[in-house]
Amino acid sequence: MESTAASPRVQPDVSHEGIDSKTPAIFSFFEKATGTWQYIISDPQTHQAVIVDPVLDYDPASGTISTKSADDLLSFIEDKKLNVTHILETHAHADHLTSSRYLKSCLHGTPSIGIGARITQVQKTFAPVYGYDDPSIFENSFDIYWKDDEEFKLGGYNCRVVHLPGHTPDHVGYVFGSAVFTGDSIFNPDVGSARADFPGGNAKDLYSSMQRLLSLPEDSLLFVGHDYPPNDTRTPLTSVAVREHQAVWKGKDEVSFVEWRQSRDATLGAPRLLHSSLQVNILGGRLPPQDQNGRRWLKTPVRGAPECLTKE
């Protein structure tokens, strides 16, 4: 007998259901403007779900924030009758704003926003950059500060939090059975690895994190944080078996990898949404406080100006 249930109004770009008995259902949503993969992971039996790395849309030219990407996730969640228990951040992103705070305000049951415990290091690094001089501004930015190898339940499934530093010091991944949500650590073979030149980033640490991922069983699925595909051939995942043998990785020991990564990073410009993203993301998705006139600003620090431009 065919199901009479209506299809969700918003369809994921890719769905993975029934991978194995230890892995929940995974629905992958691609946000084109920043090349970001967002994930909804659910237990088909209990309908409990988590969201990983959701995007808040932002146009830097006009300063306009919109919620289309997040609203698409909400529509899917509503249609599938999911109960979201957690919103999981892999790190403080430098290329997109997080919609975690907006999603939490819209979802019933007030899901907890979780991030790696070392986010406090990132907050301390960037607080003076953006004039966040009052430490209390960071209070209640996140609900959960995950410890290394901490575990929690998603319905009948188990999740383990793994520390994957290198891109940023706070970076974590989430392991659900055979699926690993790697954030900005390891990428698909045609992309390679994340950059390691942000404050607190470290190419040697990134190498170790990639080794940790590639030491998992060969059939482990690596769900990546981004993809920048040619000809719109995007995919959210690779496997340990495939990733071990792709060209960027193969044959590189730690010394040669670090040399390659640092040389590559030296050619890269700053992400388009770097400062706007960090100002919002280290506050757990909140906008910066209002000024005395009720205005909110996303600031861009000025560097390299000649002295004549800085005199009063």
N, C-alpha and C positions, 0 to 999 in steps of 0.2 A: 504494500500500500504506500503511495507517495505521501510525503509530508505536506501538510497544508500550511506550514509556518511561512510567514512572509520573509522574503529576503531582506537583509539590512539595507537601509537607504544608502549607506556608504560602504563600499566594498574595499577590503584591504588590497594592496598591490600583490601580496603573496600570502598564502595561508599554508600552515603546516599542522596537520592534525593526525594523531595516531602514529607519531614517530616511533615510540616504544612505550612500555608500561610506566617508565619513570619520568617521562617528559610530557609536560602539559601541552595544550594547543597554543600555537603561536600565530599571531596575525601581524603582518608587517605593513607599515604605511610609510611611503616615501614622500618627503617634503622637498620639492624641487629647488626652491630658491637657495637653500643652504646645503643641498645634497645629503640631508639627514634621514636616517632610518629611525622611525618611531615604532615601538612594539607594544602590543597588548598580549599578555600571556594569561591563559585562563584554564581552570579545572573544569572540564565539561560536565562533571557530576555535580559539583557544589555551586558552579557559576562564579566562584571567587576569581578575581583577576588582579593583575598588577599592570602598570604602565611603565615603560622604560623610555627615558630621554624624550619627552614631548616638547614640541616647538611652539613658541609664541611668535606670530608673524610681525615683522617690523620693517618699515621702509625708512632707511636713514635719511633719504633726501627730504622727505616731508615730515619726518618724526612721527609718523602714524603707526600706532600699534593696532593690530586686528587679531581676531581669534578664529579665523577660518580653519586652520589646521587642527587646533584643539577642539573646535566644534564638530569637526568630522569624527574625531575620536569619540566624543560624547554621543554622537548619533549612533555610532556602531555599538557602543556600550549599552545604550538604552534599548536598541533593537534586539540585542542578544541577551538582554536582561542580566547583565553582569553586575557583580558587586565588587567594586574596586577597593582593595584593602591597603594597597601601597602604591605610591608613585616613586619610582626608583631613578635616581640620578647616578650616572657613572662618574661624573666629575663636574667641576665648574667649567662649562663650555665657553670657548672663546670665539665661536663662529655662529651661534644662534642663541636667542633668548629662550629660557625655559618657560613653559606654560603650566608648570606644576602648581603654582599658587592659584591660578585661575581654575584649573581643573578641580583642585581640592574644594574650592568654593562652590562649584557647580554639582559635585557628586554627593549623593546621599551617603551617610555613614562616615563622612569626613576621613578619607584615607590619609595615612601617614606618609609624609615626604621623607625619604631616606637618602643618605649620601655617606660616603666614607668619612671616618672620624677625622682624617687629616685635612678636611676642608678648613679647619681653623687656621692651619698654616697659610693657606691661600688667602683667606680673609685678612690675616695680618699683613701679608705681602702687599695686597692691593688697597687696603684701607687708606693709607696716606696718599696713594696715587689719585684717588677720587674724593678726597676730603671727608672720608668717613672717620672723623676724629673721635667721636663718642663711641666707645666700645659697646654700649648698650644697643646700638643700631643692629647688631648681629643676634640679639636675643630672639629666640624662637624662629630663627630663619628656617630651621629644619626640625622635624619631629624626631628623627632617628639618626644617630651618628654611628654607622656600622663599624664594628671592630673586625679585624682580619679573621677570616674563616668563621665568622658568626653565621648562624643558620636560622631560618624561619620557615613557616609553613605557608603554602598556597593551597588551600583545600587539602587534598590528599597527597600533595607533592611537596618535596623538600627543595629549598633554595639555599645555596652556600655563597657567601660574599667573599671574593678573593681580591687581594690588593694587587694592582697592576700598575705600579708607578712607571714614570719615564716621560710620558706626554705631560702629565702634571703629577705632583706628589700625592694628591688625594685620590687618584684614579682607582676605581674598583670595577670588577666585573661580577656578573651574577650567573651562577651555574644552576640550571634546572635540568636534572637528569643528563641527557646527551647534548643539551643545548647550552652554549655559553654566550652571554651577551657582553661583548668585548669592548664596547664604547670606542674610544679613540686610542686603541693600543695597536692591535693588529688589524689589517684591512684585507680586502680581497687581493688576489695575486697581482692584478694589473695596477693596483694602487700602491701596495707595499706596506709601509708602516706609518704610524702617526709621526708628526714632527716632534722634536724634543727641545726646542729652543725657547719656549716660554719660561718666565721666571719659575724656578723650582723644577723645571724639566731636566732630564738627564738621559743621554743616549745610552749610557751603560746600564742604567736601570731599565730602560725600555728593552734592551736586548734580553735582560734577565726575565722580564715579564713575558716577552714573546717565547722564550725558551720554556717558561712555565706552561704557557698555553699549548705549545707544540709537544709537550710531554704527556698530554692527555691522550686517551685512546684514539686511534686513527679515525674511528667513525664519529668522533665528536664534531658537532656542528658549531661553527663560529659565526654568530650573528653580529655583524659589524655596525659601527656607529654612522658611517658615511659611505657613499659611493659616488663616483664622478664618472659615469659611464659614457663611452662614445656611442653614438647612434641609439641612445635611450635603451641600452641593453642592461639596465640596472638589475642587481641581485642583492638580497640582504645577507647572503651567507656564503661561506666556503667551508671546507672541512679541514681537519688537521692533516689528513692524508694528502689532500691537494696542496695545502699551504706549505707543507714541508718541502715540496719539490718545485716550487715556483722560483723564477729566475732571481728575483731581488734577494731572496733569502739563501738560496742554495750555495753552499761553499763559503759562507761568511762566518768566520769565528768572531769573537767579541771585538777584538781590535779592529778588524777590517769593517765590521758592521758600524762601529762607532765612528770610524773615519768617514765611511760612506754617508751615514746619517748627518753628521755635522757639516759635511761638504754640501749635501743636498739642502739642508736647512738654511745655509748661508745664501742660497739663491732665492728663497721664498719671501714674498712680501707679507705684511700683516694681514690677517683675515679682515674682510670688509666690515664685519660687525664686532670687531675685537672689543672696543671699549664699551659699547652699549651692552654687549652680552655680559661681560664680566661685572659691570656695575649692578645688573639685575640678578645675575646668577649667584653671586656670593651672598645675596640677600634672600636666597631661596625662591626667587621668582617675583619678589616685591619690587616696585619702582622705588627710586631714591626718594628721600623725604622732600616735602614741599619746602620752598624758601619762605621768607616772611611775607611774600605777596601771594602765596598760594600756588606758585608755579613749580613744575617739576622739570629737571634738566638731566640729560645724559651728557656727560662731559668728555671732551677729548683733550688729553694733556698735550701741550705744545712742546716740541723738542727741536733743537737745532737752529733756533732763531738767532740771527746776528744781534750783537749787543745794542746796536742802534734802534732796534725795534722793541727793546725791552725797557728803554729809559722812559721815565715819566715826563 
